[in-house]
Amino acid sequence: MALATIPFGPQHPVLPEPVHLKLRVEDEVIREAVPALGYVHRGLEKLAEIRDIHQMVQIVERVCGICSMMHAMCYCQCIETMLGIEPPPRATFLRVIWAELHRIHSHLLWLGLFADSFGFESLFMQIWKIREKIMDLQEATAGNRVIVSVNIIGGVRKDLDREQLRSILTTLSEVQEEMKRLDKPLLDDYTVKKRTREKGVLSAARAQELGCVGPTLRGSGVAQDMRLGGYAAYRQLSFEPVLEREGDCHARCKVRYREVFQSIDLIREAIGNLPEGEISAPAKGRPEGESTARVEQPRGEVFYYVRADGGKYLQRVRIRTPTFANLPALMTMLPGMYLSDVPVIVLSIDPCISCTER
């Protein structure tokens, strides 16, 4: 029987990202999947050549709104290394607090969309209702719901007072209790298991071979997380990667669900150990040479490479995002699956195409 080609995306009712796949199918079974990229290219890396190092902090935040705080933190770490700047201890803890708030709201966004992908619209709305509390926290502490713009070269631009810290702890306790009540409908429901178990299976060896990162990799049982490297204040916090070993869509869902609670614990520990002092160090001079940094975004490792010659502008900013690293695995997971499984499997890697294409 001849194979038919079915386009998936770049617009789809389930997916918020312009993922475009060319699916070669036989009856209802996928035989081949080929990605087509380039729908949201914005030339953000090129802007490094005409914007100074401080303006670039705001530009890299626009690579992706959902993980904007981590983009800015990774970029700032590169420049701080080149300038020989050490951010104050309080600034590193504040970076962790806002980074983990970003991770929580990103995972809640994904969990809601994942529920919607297999038809649980009420569960989708419940999870996003909980997420609103995190968005309100970000607005109250940083002035914006998504792109918080707290990072500057040398530290952070905003501090948190006792009342704000108390509000964060109170809200996180509410989020924790509300998420616990969604454990069974999200993970143990018969329909959920039927749609997610043994779908898009990726073994640990295959995940490593394909260069996977983040929950996609940890869902296959590989304990890789850039926070283990101890950047910012993570070296002073208790941390172990969340792992599941089945390597299917259900396992990747469980990793993100459990990481919500892990992030809550990390924020509590960071607030409990928050040192007094300054929140930024002077950023003087112009960078020269090369520098790299790696940060764990909600979707996995983001890698920044920066090159400068001592001039007003940078020579090069190169970004490798987690979705780019996970796309080869997605193309491996789809063949052999039914056409109806495609939205669930695609969402299981939490794709961010605006991150990937820039």
Secondary structure, DSSP 8 states (H G I E B T S, - for coil): ---EEEEE-SS-SS-SS---EEEEEETTEEEEEEE---SS---TTGGGGTSBTTHHHHHHHTT-STTHHHHHHHHHHHHHHHHT----HHHHHHHHHHHHHHHHHHHHHHHHHHHHHTT-HHHHHHHHHHHHHHHHHHHHHHS-SS----EETTEES----HHHHHHHHHHHHHHHHHHHTTHIIIII-HHHHHHHTTSS---HHHHHHTT--HHHHHTTT----GGGG-TTTGGGS-------SS-SHHHHHHHHHHHHHHHHHHHHHHHHT---S-SB----S--EEEEEEEEEETTEEEEEEEEEESSSB-SEEEEE-HHHHHHHHHHHHSTTSBGGGHHHHHHHT---HHHHH-
